Amino acid sequence: MSDQSTIRRAVLTGTGAYLPAQIVTNAEMAARVDTSDEWITERTGIKQRHFSAPHETATFMGAAAGRAALEAAGLAPEALGAIIVGTSTPDNAFPATAVQIQRELGAKKAFGFDLAAACSGFIYALSVADAMLRTGQVESVLVIGSEVYSRILNFEDRGTCVLFGDGAGAVVLQARDVAPGGVGVLSTHLHSDGNLADILYVDGAIGRPGMPGHLVMNGREVFRHAVSLLTGAVTEALTANNLTAADIDFLVPHQANKRIIDGVGKKLGLPPERVIITVDQHANTSAASIPLALHTAITDGRIKPGALILLEALGGGLTWGSALLRV
Ligand code: UT7
């Protein structure tokens, strides 16, 4: 129960990550398709990506990241209330990845479900978890982004296959009664525009006979929308909280392209040292990219307790959104 001086919030208590052992450099991609390290680096900032071995599925990687996040939070799996997984590359149509992870972790009392919002999957999952925690439906949620895009890439298309990689990131959110200026998720803002579906999509799935599905993207069009929609989403978060960009300690963006990230950072007037970049290390891991970046910056000591951080993402749908939280 909250008394009048406190407010119930979803508080970040742990993070975890998993990247497949196999690293594929730009030079190795250049041996596979007509591209070069120079082109990939200049246009995207990507230097390498991780590609999964057959056993490194969304469930396997998500469970590893989730286990690490629970350990960091000091929360026993048996005490966990719910698991939400943002993924577009599940092992099975069902059971959901989240339910398979529940089994792997021994999280006996947790319920779980997957959420499909492409590269915005983590922000969407965070938003749902935040609402469940604030309304008292659960006391703790493991939010995971886990993706194996190497399995949906068209390796004949150099315009897309060099951009993506595999991995998983996870956070634990727990309900806490905190002072209004204290820690926790302050806001989330979600958006979709189905009219822009044809600029970034997977051309099949289990429900489409004979079409397992490959990623298709009009990169130039996605790029054109990305900076303005993302700037809009972060401005919306700041306005809703009566804050300015100067109040933000770190921007932790979806890691798709360094030029998009730099564009948003510049529009906000944020110096580069306050923008977390990991896209060089793992390319675009879709729903996994924000928790991977967050985990990196928390474990290397850049993001310290009390920091105000702004998350943003845009992906297929189109879907996009932002989240503001104090860690
Ligand atoms: O997670 C959210 C979803 N994704 C994104 O946010 C990605 C958004 N888009 C982008 O990041 C960029 O548009 C790309 C990185 C995909 C492409 O960069 P660009 O500066 O927009 O390049 P472009 O598509 O305009 O292509 C420029 C040239 C073309 O050649 P011509 O027509 O100018 O002769 C392409 O054929 O680069 C060529 N090209 C390549 N060259 C070498 C395209 N892919 C490659 C490649 N290697 N891998």
Boltz pocket constraint, residues with backbone or C-beta under 6 A from the ligand:
constraints:
  - pocket:
      binder: B
      contacts: [[A, 34], [A, 35], [A, 36], [A, 39], [A, 40], [A, 43], [A, 44], [A, 119], [A, 158], [A, 159], [A, 160], [A, 162], [A, 163], [A, 200], [A, 218], [A, 219], [A, 220], [A, 221], [A, 222], [A, 223], [A, 226], [A, 256], [A, 257], [A, 260], [A, 284], [A, 286], [A, 314], [A, 315], [A, 316]]
      max_distance: 6.0
